[in-house]
Amino acid sequence: MDLAAVLNDVATAIEPQRGSGKVADYIPALAEVDPNGFGMSVVTVSGECFAVGQADHPFSLQSVTKVMSLTLALEILGDPFWERSGREPSGDPFNSLVQLEHENGIPRNPLINAGALVSTDVLVSRHGRDGAVEAILKFATELADGEPVRIDSRVAASERETGFRNAALANFIRSFGNLHNPPEDVLHVYFHQCALEMSCKGLSRAMLYLANRGRDPVTGRQVVSERRARRINAIMMTCGHYDASGDFAFHVGLPGKSGVGGGIIAIAPGQLSVAVWAPGLSPQGNSLVGTLALEKFTSLTGLSVF
């Protein structure tokens, strides 16, 4: 399969839609991002990298980092983590308070904001507030294997200044006893986690372990067990795109996770990881052009899991 040619064909196909969607202007630091940006990168389990567009351009990962915090939380708690978070699609917006009321402070899944706050709380319990930020940054840096990774303090500050809904979620979860640390500490880590910045090349490299049964095929590091990698991919497939997760599975057919910075990571198990960035969002908060690009990619390659 000529993946370089495939990516060029994808870039050509989405060109008429470049700039479509709306950037996440409710986070002031993200409102300034050029909506015409586009990059895409593939890393295969043999370690080959293919890219097109602005694949070296750093962008704010936002909710894509929920996969990282979930991975770390599961390594700390193991299966008892699922006593604090469900595994079902939410069917509601990513920052909804409604389900928490009906389900006694147990988030529907760890890839919506409420669930990610629980994952982050686990890290704060283990590492402390500042140590948890360092643990996430260290984990992302190791996974990226030399590709640039940093936390954008300006984005973190912007998140803090406007994150009233996330503060409400954290306090609500705490009221049910499902947050074990002060909400302000958990929110501090969560906002810095969301402000993690990588390029498509870095992100596709970092998530490669999920395409290879939990093992980084380049370094040989067993990041998670094969069983856990399968479980994380399953959660990404069913819950990775908020209340458009079913639509993403229907059109793209790969486990994936989006973020309101315009990035999406998708996994073809046993084959490759693919990252795309296009900052214009759909009403559900997923990259509009990024989703179209991934749909074209799986159509050309036949790599859908279905």
Secondary structure as GFF3:
##gff-version 3
##sequence-region A 1 306
A	DSSP	alpha_helix	3	14	.	.	.	ID=ss1
A	DSSP	three_ten_helix	15	17	.	.	.	ID=ss2
A	DSSP	alpha_helix	28	31	.	.	.	ID=ss3
A	DSSP	beta_strand	39	44	.	.	.	ID=ss4
A	DSSP	beta_strand	49	53	.	.	.	ID=ss5
A	DSSP	beta_strand	59	60	.	.	.	ID=ss6
A	DSSP	three_ten_helix	62	65	.	.	.	ID=ss7
A	DSSP	alpha_helix	66	77	.	.	.	ID=ss8
A	DSSP	three_ten_helix	79	83	.	.	.	ID=ss9
A	DSSP	alpha_helix	98	102	.	.	.	ID=ss10
A	DSSP	alpha_helix	113	127	.	.	.	ID=ss11
A	DSSP	alpha_helix	129	144	.	.	.	ID=ss12
A	DSSP	beta_strand	150	151	.	.	.	ID=ss13
A	DSSP	alpha_helix	153	162	.	.	.	ID=ss14
A	DSSP	alpha_helix	164	175	.	.	.	ID=ss15
A	DSSP	alpha_helix	183	194	.	.	.	ID=ss16
A	DSSP	beta_strand	196	198	.	.	.	ID=ss17
A	DSSP	alpha_helix	200	206	.	.	.	ID=ss18
A	DSSP	three_ten_helix	208	211	.	.	.	ID=ss19
A	DSSP	alpha_helix	226	239	.	.	.	ID=ss20
A	DSSP	three_ten_helix	242	244	.	.	.	ID=ss21
A	DSSP	alpha_helix	245	251	.	.	.	ID=ss22
A	DSSP	beta_strand	256	258	.	.	.	ID=ss23
A	DSSP	beta_strand	263	268	.	.	.	ID=ss24
A	DSSP	beta_strand	272	277	.	.	.	ID=ss25
A	DSSP	alpha_helix	288	301	.	.	.	ID=ss26
###
